[in-house]
Amino acid sequence: MLIMIRTDRSTSSSHEEHMKARIKLACLAAALVAVVPAWSSTAYQGQLQDMHFMSSGIVLISTTGSRTTAPSCSTVAGRFAFDSTTAGGRTMLAGLIAAEAADRSVVIVGNGTCSAYADSETISYFYVVG
């Protein structure tokens, strides 16, 4: 009977490190898949309409532009929401008010969730057209 005893620990250690790295990579990939929404929608070029400013800081807006398929949580047709109490939200609010004042069209892209307001897709970003 032949018994082999491995004395070279570097190979075993290297294998363990490789396995740990693969496990970390798999966990990272699973986490990314868990937070990426199934889809987000886009409101194509249109004028702002129906702007609602809530006391909580949430702003609800719609546009006249057509919209791609919204996520299932977004049950009010054509409406988006964002939180104007955050730094990013204040930037979006200033940009949207400027676009409205200048009578410019906007394109709004949602993030696929309704985290700002339960029945309206949260805005990821928008841009002013023209």
DSSP file (Angstrom, degrees, kcal/mol; ACC not computed):
  #  RESIDUE AA STRUCTURE BP1 BP2  ACC     N-H-->O    O-->H-N    N-H-->O    O-->H-N    TCO  KAPPA ALPHA  PHI   PSI    X-CA   Y-CA   Z-CA
    1    1 A M              0   0    0      0, 0.0     2,-0.5     0, 0.0     0, 0.0   0.000 360.0 360.0 360.0 132.4    0.0    0.0    0.0
    2    2 A L        -     0   0    0      2,-0.0     2,-0.5     0, 0.0     0, 0.0  -0.905 360.0-170.6-108.7 125.9    1.3    3.4   -1.0
    3    3 A I        -     0   0    0     -2,-0.5     2,-0.5     2,-0.0     0, 0.0  -0.965   6.2-158.6-116.8 127.7    0.5    6.4    1.0
    4    4 A M        -     0   0    0     -2,-0.5     2,-0.5     2,-0.0    -2,-0.0  -0.894   3.0-165.4-107.7 134.5    1.4    9.9   -0.3
    5    5 A I        -     0   0    0     -2,-0.5     2,-0.5     0, 0.0    -2,-0.0  -0.976  18.5-134.8-117.3 123.8    1.7   12.8    2.1
    6    6 A R        +     0   0    0     -2,-0.5     3,-0.0     1,-0.2    -2,-0.0  -0.636  27.2 172.3 -79.7 125.9    1.8   16.2    0.5
    7    7 A T        +     0   0    0     -2,-0.5     2,-1.1     1,-0.1    -1,-0.2   0.545  54.7  91.9-107.9 -12.2    4.5   18.4    1.9
    8    8 A D     >  +     0   0    0      1,-0.2     4,-0.8     2,-0.1     3,-0.5  -0.728  48.0 175.7 -88.0  97.0    4.1   21.3   -0.5
    9    9 A R  H  >  +     0   0    0     -2,-1.1     4,-3.0     1,-0.2     5,-0.3   0.711  67.9  74.0 -74.0 -22.4    1.6   23.6    1.3
   10   10 A S  H  > S+     0   0    0      1,-0.2     4,-2.5     2,-0.2    -1,-0.2   0.874  95.8  49.3 -63.9 -36.8    1.9   26.3   -1.3
   11   11 A T  H  > S+     0   0    0     -3,-0.5     4,-2.3     2,-0.2    -1,-0.2   0.922 113.9  45.6 -67.4 -43.8   -0.2   24.4   -3.8
   12   12 A S  H  X S+     0   0    0     -4,-0.8     4,-2.4     2,-0.2    -2,-0.2   0.918 115.1  47.3 -64.7 -44.0   -2.9   23.6   -1.3
   13   13 A S  H  X S+     0   0    0     -4,-3.0     4,-2.6     2,-0.2    -2,-0.2   0.906 111.6  50.7 -63.9 -41.9   -2.9   27.2   -0.1
   14   14 A S  H  X S+     0   0    0     -4,-2.5     4,-2.3    -5,-0.3    -1,-0.2   0.902 110.3  49.9 -63.1 -40.8   -3.0   28.5   -3.7
   15   15 A H  H  X S+     0   0    0     -4,-2.3     4,-2.3     2,-0.2    -2,-0.2   0.911 111.0  49.4 -64.2 -42.3   -5.9   26.2   -4.4
   16   16 A E  H  X S+     0   0    0     -4,-2.4     4,-2.5     2,-0.2    -2,-0.2   0.911 111.2  48.9 -63.6 -42.7   -7.8   27.4   -1.3
   17   17 A E  H  X S+     0   0    0     -4,-2.6     4,-2.3     2,-0.2    -1,-0.2   0.895 110.5  51.4 -63.8 -39.8   -7.2   31.1   -2.3
   18   18 A H  H  X S+     0   0    0     -4,-2.3     4,-2.1     2,-0.2    -2,-0.2   0.919 111.2  47.6 -62.9 -43.4   -8.4   30.3   -5.8
   19   19 A M  H  X S+     0   0    0     -4,-2.3     4,-2.3     2,-0.2    -2,-0.2   0.896 110.9  51.2 -65.7 -40.4  -11.6   28.7   -4.4
   20   20 A K  H  X S+     0   0    0     -4,-2.5     4,-2.5     1,-0.2    -1,-0.2   0.909 109.7  50.2 -62.6 -41.6  -12.2   31.7   -2.0
   21   21 A A  H  X S+     0   0    0     -4,-2.3     4,-2.3     1,-0.2    -1,-0.2   0.899 110.4  49.8 -63.7 -40.8  -11.8   34.1   -4.9
   22   22 A R  H  X S+     0   0    0     -4,-2.1     4,-2.3     2,-0.2    -1,-0.2   0.888 110.6  49.7 -65.9 -38.7  -14.3   32.1   -7.0
   23   23 A I  H  X S+     0   0    0     -4,-2.3     4,-2.4     2,-0.2    -2,-0.2   0.919 111.0  49.3 -65.7 -43.5  -16.8   32.1   -4.1
   24   24 A K  H  X S+     0   0    0     -4,-2.5     4,-2.4     1,-0.2    -2,-0.2   0.915 111.4  49.5 -61.3 -42.7  -16.5   35.8   -3.6
   25   25 A L  H  X S+     0   0    0     -4,-2.3     4,-2.5     1,-0.2    -1,-0.2   0.904 110.5  49.9 -62.8 -42.3  -17.0   36.4   -7.3
   26   26 A A  H  X S+     0   0    0     -4,-2.3     4,-2.2     2,-0.2    -1,-0.2   0.896 111.2  49.1 -64.4 -40.2  -20.1   34.2   -7.3
   27   27 A C  H  X S+     0   0    0     -4,-2.4     4,-2.3     2,-0.2    -2,-0.2   0.906 111.0  50.0 -65.3 -41.5  -21.5   36.1   -4.3
   28   28 A L  H  X S+     0   0    0     -4,-2.4     4,-2.3     2,-0.2    -2,-0.2   0.920 110.7  49.2 -62.5 -44.1  -20.9   39.4   -6.0
   29   29 A A  H  X S+     0   0    0     -4,-2.5     4,-2.1     1,-0.2    -2,-0.2   0.905 111.2  49.8 -62.7 -41.5  -22.6   38.3   -9.2
   30   30 A A  H  X S+     0   0    0     -4,-2.2     4,-1.9     1,-0.2    -1,-0.2   0.897 110.3  50.5 -64.4 -40.1  -25.6   37.0   -7.2
   31   31 A A  H  X S+     0   0    0     -4,-2.3     4,-1.3     2,-0.2    -2,-0.2   0.903 110.1  49.7 -65.0 -40.9  -25.8   40.3   -5.3
   32   32 A L  H  X S+     0   0    0     -4,-2.3     4,-1.2     1,-0.2     3,-0.3   0.903 110.5  49.6 -65.0 -40.8  -25.7   42.3   -8.6
   33   33 A V  H  < S+     0   0    0     -4,-2.1     3,-0.2     1,-0.2    -1,-0.2   0.869 107.9  55.9 -65.3 -35.7  -28.4   40.2  -10.1
   34   34 A A  H  < S+     0   0    0     -4,-1.9    -1,-0.2     1,-0.2    -2,-0.2   0.812 112.3  40.3 -68.2 -30.3  -30.6   40.7   -7.0
   35   35 A V  H  < S+     0   0    0     -4,-1.3    -1,-0.2    -3,-0.3    -2,-0.2   0.580  91.4  93.9 -98.3  -9.7  -30.5   44.5   -7.2
   36   36 A V  S  < S-     0   0    0     -4,-1.2    76,-0.1    -3,-0.2    75,-0.0  -0.733  77.5-127.4 -84.4 122.0  -30.9   45.0  -10.9
   37   37 A P        -     0   0    0      0, 0.0     3,-0.1     0, 0.0    76,-0.1  -0.214  16.9-114.5 -67.1 159.9  -34.5   45.5  -11.8
   38   38 A A  S    S-     0   0    0     74,-0.3     2,-0.3     1,-0.2    74,-0.1   0.896  89.5 -23.2 -62.4 -41.1  -36.2   43.4  -14.4
   39   39 A W        -     0   0    0     73,-0.2     2,-0.3    72,-0.0    -1,-0.2  -0.977  55.7-147.9-161.7 159.8  -36.7   46.4  -16.6
   40   40 A S        -     0   0    0     -2,-0.3     2,-0.3    -3,-0.1    29,-0.1  -0.877  21.6-127.9-125.5 163.9  -37.0   50.2  -16.5
   41   41 A S        -     0   0    0     -2,-0.3    69,-3.2    27,-0.1     2,-0.4  -0.714   8.1-147.2-113.5 164.8  -39.0   52.5  -18.6
   42   42 A T  E     -A  109   0A   0     -2,-0.3    26,-2.2    67,-0.2     2,-0.7  -0.997   6.9-148.3-129.3 132.7  -38.3   55.6  -20.7
   43   43 A A  E     -AB 108  67A   0     65,-3.2    65,-1.6    -2,-0.4    24,-0.3  -0.905  30.1-137.3 -97.0 113.0  -40.6   58.5  -21.3
   44   44 A Y  E     -     0   0A   0     22,-3.0    21,-0.3    -2,-0.7    62,-0.2  -0.089  47.9 -45.2 -67.6 170.8  -39.7   59.7  -24.7
   45   45 A Q  E    S+     0   0A   0     20,-0.1    21,-0.3    62,-0.1     2,-0.3  -0.003  84.0 128.0 -44.2 126.1  -39.4   63.4  -25.6
   46   46 A G  E     -A  106   0A   0     60,-1.6    60,-2.7    -3,-0.2     2,-0.2  -0.980  57.3 -86.0-168.8 169.6  -42.3   65.4  -24.2
   47   47 A Q        -     0   0    0     -2,-0.3    17,-1.9    58,-0.2    18,-0.3  -0.566  48.0-105.5 -83.8 149.9  -43.3   68.4  -22.2
   48   48 A L  E     +D   63   0B   0     56,-0.4     2,-0.3    15,-0.2    15,-0.3  -0.478  46.8 168.1 -71.2 145.9  -43.7   68.1  -18.4
   49   49 A Q  E     +D   62   0B   0     13,-2.9    13,-2.1     1,-0.2    51,-0.0  -0.979  47.8  25.2-152.4 161.5  -47.2   68.0  -17.0
   50   50 A D  E     -     0   0B   0     -2,-0.3     2,-0.6     1,-0.2    -1,-0.2   0.926  66.7-174.7  49.6  59.8  -49.0   67.3  -13.8
   51   51 A M  E     -     0   0B   0     10,-0.2     2,-0.5    -3,-0.1    10,-0.2  -0.771   1.9-169.8 -87.8 124.0  -46.1   68.2  -11.4
   52   52 A H  E     -D   60   0B   0      8,-3.1     8,-2.5    -2,-0.6     2,-0.7  -0.964   9.2-160.1-117.7 128.3  -47.0   67.4   -7.8
   53   53 A F  E     -D   59   0B   0     -2,-0.5     6,-0.2     6,-0.2     2,-0.2  -0.919  14.6-156.4-111.5 108.1  -44.8   68.5   -4.9
   54   54 A M    >   -     0   0    0      4,-2.9     3,-1.8    -2,-0.7    -2,-0.0  -0.489  25.0-121.9 -85.5 152.4  -45.5   66.5   -1.7
   55   55 A S  T 3  S+     0   0    0      1,-0.3    -1,-0.1    -2,-0.2    -2,-0.0   0.722 112.2  63.9 -64.7 -20.5  -44.8   67.7    1.8
   56   56 A S  T 3  S-     0   0    0      2,-0.1    -1,-0.3     1,-0.0    29,-0.1   0.582 122.5-104.8 -76.9 -10.0  -42.5   64.7    2.2
   57   57 A G  S <  S+     0   0    0     -3,-1.8    27,-3.0     1,-0.4     2,-0.3   0.327  78.4 135.6  99.2  -6.1  -40.2   66.0   -0.5
   58   58 A I  E     - E   0  83B   0     25,-0.2    -4,-2.9    26,-0.1     2,-0.5  -0.588  40.0-157.0 -76.3 135.8  -41.4   63.5   -3.1
   59   59 A V  E     -DE  53  82B   0     23,-2.8    23,-1.6    -2,-0.3     2,-0.5  -0.966   3.3-162.1-115.9 129.9  -42.1   65.0   -6.5
   60   60 A L  E     +DE  52  81B   0     -8,-2.5    -8,-3.1    -2,-0.5     2,-0.3  -0.937  17.6 171.0-111.2 131.1  -44.5   63.3   -8.9
   61   61 A I  E     - E   0  80B   0     19,-2.4    19,-3.2    -2,-0.5     2,-0.3  -0.973  17.2-167.6-140.6 154.5  -44.3   64.2  -12.6
   62   62 A S  E     -DE  49  79B   0    -13,-2.1   -13,-2.9    -2,-0.3     2,-0.3  -0.898  10.6-152.0-130.0 162.0  -45.7   63.1  -16.0
   63   63 A T  E     -D   48   0B   0     15,-0.7   -15,-0.2    -2,-0.3   -19,-0.1  -0.874  26.0-123.2-129.0 167.1  -44.8   64.0  -19.5
   64   64 A T  S    S+     0   0    0    -17,-1.9   -16,-0.1    -2,-0.3   -19,-0.1   0.523  81.0 106.2 -83.7  -6.5  -46.6   64.2  -22.8
   65   65 A G  S    S-     0   0    0    -18,-0.3    -2,-0.2   -21,-0.3   -19,-0.2  -0.368  80.4-102.9 -73.9 152.2  -44.1   61.8  -24.3
   66   66 A S        -     0   0    0    -21,-0.3   -22,-3.0   -23,-0.1     2,-0.4  -0.336  39.2-141.2 -68.4 159.0  -44.9   58.1  -25.0
   67   67 A R  B     -B   43   0A   0    -24,-0.3   -24,-0.2   -26,-0.0     3,-0.1  -0.959   4.0-129.3-130.1 141.2  -43.5   55.6  -22.6
   68   68 A T        -     0   0    0    -26,-2.2     2,-0.1    -2,-0.4   -27,-0.1  -0.229  62.8 -54.8 -73.3 175.6  -42.0   52.2  -22.9
   69   69 A T        -     0   0    0    -29,-0.1    -1,-0.2   -28,-0.1     3,-0.1  -0.324  61.2-142.7 -59.3 125.2  -43.4   49.4  -20.7
   70   70 A A        -     0   0    0      1,-0.1   -30,-0.1    -3,-0.1    -1,-0.1  -0.459  26.2 -91.5 -84.8 158.6  -43.2   50.4  -17.0
   71   71 A P    >   -     0   0    0      0, 0.0     3,-1.6     0, 0.0    -1,-0.1  -0.298  42.6-105.3 -64.9 159.3  -42.4   48.0  -14.2
   72   72 A S  T 3  S+     0   0    0      1,-0.3    41,-0.1    40,-0.1    -2,-0.1   0.752 117.9  61.9 -62.3 -25.4  -45.4   46.3  -12.5
   73   73 A C  T 3  S+     0   0    0     39,-0.2     2,-1.3     1,-0.1    -1,-0.3   0.744  84.2  84.6 -71.9 -21.7  -45.2   48.5   -9.4
   74   74 A S    <   +     0   0    0     -3,-1.6    46,-0.2     1,-0.2    45,-0.1  -0.667  50.1 159.1 -86.6  93.3  -45.8   51.6  -11.5
   75   75 A T        +     0   0    0     -2,-1.3     2,-0.7    44,-0.5    -1,-0.2   0.535  48.8  82.2 -98.4  -8.4  -49.6   51.6  -11.7
   76   76 A V  S >  S-     0   0    0     43,-1.7     3,-1.8     3,-0.1    45,-0.2  -0.880  90.3-117.5 -98.8 112.8  -50.3   55.2  -12.5
   77   77 A A  T 3  S-     0   0    0     -2,-0.7     3,-0.1     1,-0.3    -2,-0.1  -0.186  86.2  -4.0 -55.9 127.8  -49.8   55.5  -16.3
   78   78 A G  T 3  S+     0   0    0      1,-0.2   -15,-0.7    -4,-0.1     2,-0.4   0.484  98.2 129.4  76.4   3.6  -47.0   57.8  -17.4
   79   79 A R  E <   -E   62   0B   0     -3,-1.8    42,-0.9    40,-0.2     2,-0.3  -0.749  32.7-175.1-102.0 142.0  -46.0   59.1  -13.9
   80   80 A F  E     -Ef  61 121B   0    -19,-3.2   -19,-2.4    -2,-0.4     2,-0.3  -0.825   6.0-159.2-122.4 164.2  -42.6   59.1  -12.4
   81   81 A A  E     +Ef  60 122B   0     40,-2.3    42,-2.5    -2,-0.3     2,-0.3  -0.967  11.0 174.0-141.5 156.8  -41.4   60.1   -8.9
   82   82 A F  E     -E   59   0B   0    -23,-1.6   -23,-2.8    -2,-0.3     2,-0.7  -0.974  35.3-110.2-156.8 161.2  -38.2   61.2   -7.1
   83   83 A D  E >   -E   58   0B   0     -2,-0.3     3,-1.0   -25,-0.2   -25,-0.2  -0.837  22.0-169.0 -96.6 110.8  -37.1   62.3   -3.7
   84   84 A S  T 3  S+     0   0    0    -27,-3.0   -26,-0.1    -2,-0.7    -1,-0.1   0.449  76.2  76.9 -81.3   1.3  -36.2   66.0   -3.8
   85   85 A T  T 3  S+     0   0    0    -29,-0.1    -1,-0.2   -28,-0.1     2,-0.2   0.581  82.4  78.5 -87.1  -8.7  -34.7   65.9   -0.2
   86   86 A T  S <> S-     0   0    0     -3,-1.0     4,-2.5   -29,-0.1     5,-0.2  -0.540  93.3-111.3 -92.7 164.2  -31.5   64.2   -1.5
   87   87 A A  H  > S+     0   0    0      1,-0.2     4,-1.7     2,-0.2     5,-0.1   0.929 121.4  45.6 -59.4 -45.2  -28.6   65.9   -3.2
   88   88 A G  H  > S+     0   0    0      1,-0.2     4,-2.4     2,-0.2    -1,-0.2   0.879 111.4  53.0 -65.3 -37.9  -29.4   64.2   -6.5
   89   89 A G  H  > S+     0   0    0     -6,-0.2     4,-2.6     2,-0.2    -2,-0.2   0.875 106.7  51.6 -65.8 -37.8  -33.1   64.9   -6.0
   90   90 A R  H  X S+     0   0    0     -4,-2.5     4,-2.3     2,-0.2    -1,-0.2   0.880 109.7  50.8 -65.6 -36.7  -32.4   68.6   -5.6
   91   91 A T  H  X S+     0   0    0     -4,-1.7     4,-2.2    -5,-0.2    -2,-0.2   0.929 111.8  46.7 -64.7 -44.9  -30.4   68.6   -8.8
   92   92 A M  H  X S+     0   0    0     -4,-2.4     4,-2.7     2,-0.2     5,-0.2   0.911 111.1  52.3 -63.7 -41.6  -33.2   66.9  -10.7
   93   93 A L  H  X S+     0   0    0     -4,-2.6     4,-2.5     1,-0.2     5,-0.2   0.930 110.4  47.4 -60.6 -46.2  -35.8   69.3   -9.2
   94   94 A A  H  X S+     0   0    0     -4,-2.3     4,-2.2     1,-0.2    -1,-0.2   0.912 114.0  48.0 -61.4 -42.8  -33.8   72.3  -10.4
   95   95 A G  H  X S+     0   0    0     -4,-2.2     4,-2.2     2,-0.2    -2,-0.2   0.893 112.6  47.5 -66.0 -40.5  -33.3   70.8  -13.8
   96   96 A L  H  X S+     0   0    0     -4,-2.7     4,-2.4     2,-0.2    -2,-0.2   0.895 112.4  48.7 -69.7 -39.6  -36.9   69.9  -14.3
   97   97 A I  H  X S+     0   0    0     -4,-2.5     4,-2.7    -5,-0.2    -2,-0.2   0.905 112.0  49.9 -65.8 -39.8  -38.1   73.4  -13.1
   98   98 A A  H  X S+     0   0    0     -4,-2.2     4,-2.0    -5,-0.2    -2,-0.2   0.910 110.9  49.4 -63.7 -41.7  -35.6   75.0  -15.5
   99   99 A A  H  <>S+     0   0    0     -4,-2.2     5,-2.8     2,-0.2     4,-0.3   0.906 112.6  47.7 -63.6 -41.4  -36.9   72.8  -18.3
  100  100 A E  H ><5S+     0   0    0     -4,-2.4     3,-1.2     1,-0.2    -2,-0.2   0.925 111.7  49.6 -65.0 -44.8  -40.5   73.7  -17.5
  101  101 A A  H 3<5S+     0   0    0     -4,-2.7    -1,-0.2     1,-0.3    -2,-0.2   0.839 113.7  45.9 -64.5 -33.2  -39.7   77.4  -17.3
  102  102 A A  T 3<5S-     0   0    0     -4,-2.0    -1,-0.3    -5,-0.2    -2,-0.2   0.403 110.4-122.8 -89.4   1.9  -37.9   77.4  -20.7
  103  103 A D  T < 5 +     0   0    0     -3,-1.2     2,-0.3    -4,-0.3    -3,-0.2   0.890  59.5 153.6  56.9  42.1  -40.7   75.3  -22.3
  104  104 A R      < -     0   0    0     -5,-2.8   -56,-0.4    -6,-0.2    -1,-0.2  -0.717  43.7-117.7-100.9 151.9  -38.2   72.6  -23.2
  105  105 A S  E     - C   0 129A   0     24,-0.7    24,-3.0    -2,-0.3     2,-0.3  -0.495  28.2-157.8 -82.0 156.3  -38.9   68.9  -23.7
  106  106 A V  E     -AC  46 128A   0    -60,-2.7   -60,-1.6    22,-0.3     2,-0.4  -0.926  14.4-146.1-131.3 158.4  -37.4   66.2  -21.5
  107  107 A V  E     - C   0 127A   0     20,-2.3    20,-2.0    -2,-0.3     2,-0.4  -0.999  21.8-160.3-120.7 124.9  -36.7   62.5  -21.8
  108  108 A I  E     -AC  43 126A   0    -65,-1.6   -65,-3.2    -2,-0.4     2,-0.5  -0.893   5.9-163.8-111.1 135.4  -37.0   60.6  -18.5
  109  109 A V  E     -AC  42 125A   0     16,-2.9    15,-2.8    -2,-0.4    16,-1.8  -0.978  12.8-148.2-118.5 124.5  -35.5   57.2  -17.8
  110  110 A G  E     - C   0 123A   0    -69,-3.2    13,-0.2    -2,-0.5   -70,-0.1  -0.336  14.9-131.3 -84.6 169.5  -36.7   55.3  -14.8
  111  111 A N        -     0   0    0     11,-2.4    12,-0.1     2,-0.3     3,-0.1   0.357  46.6-108.1-103.9   5.1  -34.7   52.9  -12.6
  112  112 A G  S    S+     0   0    0     10,-0.3     2,-0.3     1,-0.3   -74,-0.3   0.505  89.1  87.9  85.7   3.3  -37.2   50.0  -12.7
  113  113 A T        -     0   0    0      9,-0.3     9,-2.9   -76,-0.1    -2,-0.3  -0.820  68.5-140.2-127.2 169.3  -38.3   50.4   -9.1
  114  114 A C        +     0   0    0     -2,-0.3     6,-0.2     7,-0.3     7,-0.1  -0.349  55.0 133.6-119.5  48.6  -41.0   52.4   -7.2
  115  115 A S  S    S+     0   0    0      1,-0.2     3,-0.2   -34,-0.1    -1,-0.1   0.765  70.0  47.6 -75.4 -26.5  -38.8   53.2   -4.2
  116  116 A A  S    S+     0   0    0      1,-0.3     2,-0.3     4,-0.3    -1,-0.2   0.884 131.3   6.4 -80.7 -39.3  -39.6   56.9   -4.0
  117  117 A Y  B >  S-G  120   0C   0      3,-0.6     3,-1.9   -36,-0.1    -1,-0.3  -0.980  75.9-125.3-149.2 131.2  -43.4   56.5   -4.3
  118  118 A A  T 3  S+     0   0    0     -2,-0.3   -43,-0.1     1,-0.3    -4,-0.1   0.711 105.0  34.0 -56.4 -30.6  -45.2   53.2   -4.3
  119  119 A D  T 3  S+     0   0    0    -45,-0.1   -43,-1.7   -44,-0.1   -44,-0.5   0.274 109.4  68.7-111.6  13.3  -47.2   53.5   -7.5
  120  120 A S  B <  S-G  117   0C   0     -3,-1.9    -3,-0.6   -46,-0.2    -4,-0.3  -0.996  83.4-111.5-136.4 134.2  -44.8   55.5   -9.7
  121  121 A E  E     -f   80   0B   0    -42,-0.9   -40,-2.3    -2,-0.4    -7,-0.3  -0.372  36.0-118.0 -65.1 137.2  -41.4   54.5  -11.1
  122  122 A T  E     -f   81   0B   0     -9,-2.9   -11,-2.4   -42,-0.2   -10,-0.3  -0.553  29.1-113.7 -77.1 137.4  -38.5   56.3   -9.6
  123  123 A I  E     -C  110   0A   0    -42,-2.5   -13,-0.3    -2,-0.2     3,-0.1  -0.536  27.2-175.9 -73.8 131.4  -36.4   58.5  -12.0
  124  124 A S  E     -     0   0A   0    -15,-2.8     2,-0.3     1,-0.4   -14,-0.2   0.867  68.7 -38.1 -86.5 -50.5  -32.9   57.3  -12.6
  125  125 A Y  E     -C  109   0A   0    -16,-1.8   -16,-2.9     2,-0.0    -1,-0.4  -0.969  54.3-159.0-163.4 168.5  -32.0   60.3  -14.8
  126  126 A F  E     -C  108   0A   0     -2,-0.3     2,-0.3   -18,-0.2   -18,-0.2  -0.952   6.1-150.9-146.2 166.0  -33.4   62.7  -17.3
  127  127 A Y  E     -C  107   0A   0    -20,-2.0   -20,-2.3    -2,-0.3     2,-0.4  -0.996  18.6-121.3-142.3 151.4  -32.1   65.0  -20.0
  128  128 A V  E     -C  106   0A   0     -2,-0.3     2,-0.4   -22,-0.2   -22,-0.3  -0.727  28.6-145.5 -91.2 135.7  -33.4   68.2  -21.5
  129  129 A V  E      C  105   0A   0    -24,-3.0   -24,-0.7    -2,-0.4   -83,-0.0  -0.802 360.0 360.0-105.9 141.6  -33.9   68.2  -25.3
  130  130 A G              0   0    0     -2,-0.4    -1,-0.2   -26,-0.1   -24,-0.1   0.435 360.0 360.0  87.5 360.0  -33.4   71.0  -27.8
